[in-house]
């Protein structure tokens, strides 16, 4: 468990799938990475190897 100075409570969670983690990150990316962050959809990201 973790409490922040503002009184927010966080608890450790075991995710079942990577997709579940991706959904949580997508919904909370501004909180996780800052107000000036952008999130590119996975479908737009291409690599040389595919």
C-alpha positions in Angstrom: 0.0 0.0 0.0 1.1 3.5 -0.7 -0.4 6.8 0.5 0.6 10.1 -1.2 0.8 13.4 0.7 -2.5 14.4 -1.0 -4.2 11.3 0.6 -4.4 9.2 -2.5 -4.3 5.5 -1.9 -2.5 3.0 -4.2 -2.2 -0.7 -3.9 -0.1 -3.3 -5.7 -2.0 -5.1 -8.4 -1.1 -8.3 -10.3 -2.3 -8.0 -13.9 -3.4 -11.1 -15.8 -2.5 -10.0 -19.3 -0.4 -7.4 -21.0 -3.5 -6.1 -22.7 -4.9 -5.2 -19.2 -1.7 -3.3 -18.4 -1.9 -1.4 -21.7 -5.5 -0.4 -21.0 -4.6 1.0 -17.6 -1.7 2.9 -19.0 -3.8 4.3 -21.9 -6.4 5.6 -19.4 -3.9 7.1 -17.1 -0.9 8.2 -19.2 -1.1 11.9 -18.3 -1.0 11.0 -14.6 1.9 8.5 -15.2 4.0 10.6 -17.6 2.9 14.2 -17.1 0.5 16.7 -18.6 2.6 17.4 -21.6 2.9 13.7 -22.7 1.2 12.2 -25.7 0.2 8.6 -26.3 0.6 7.1 -29.7 -1.8 4.3 -30.5 0.0 0.9 -30.8 -1.4 0.6 -34.3 0.7 3.6 -35.5 4.0 2.3 -34.2 6.0 0.3 -36.7 9.5 -1.3 -36.4 11.9 -2.6 -38.9 11.3 -6.2 -37.8 7.5 -5.8 -37.8 
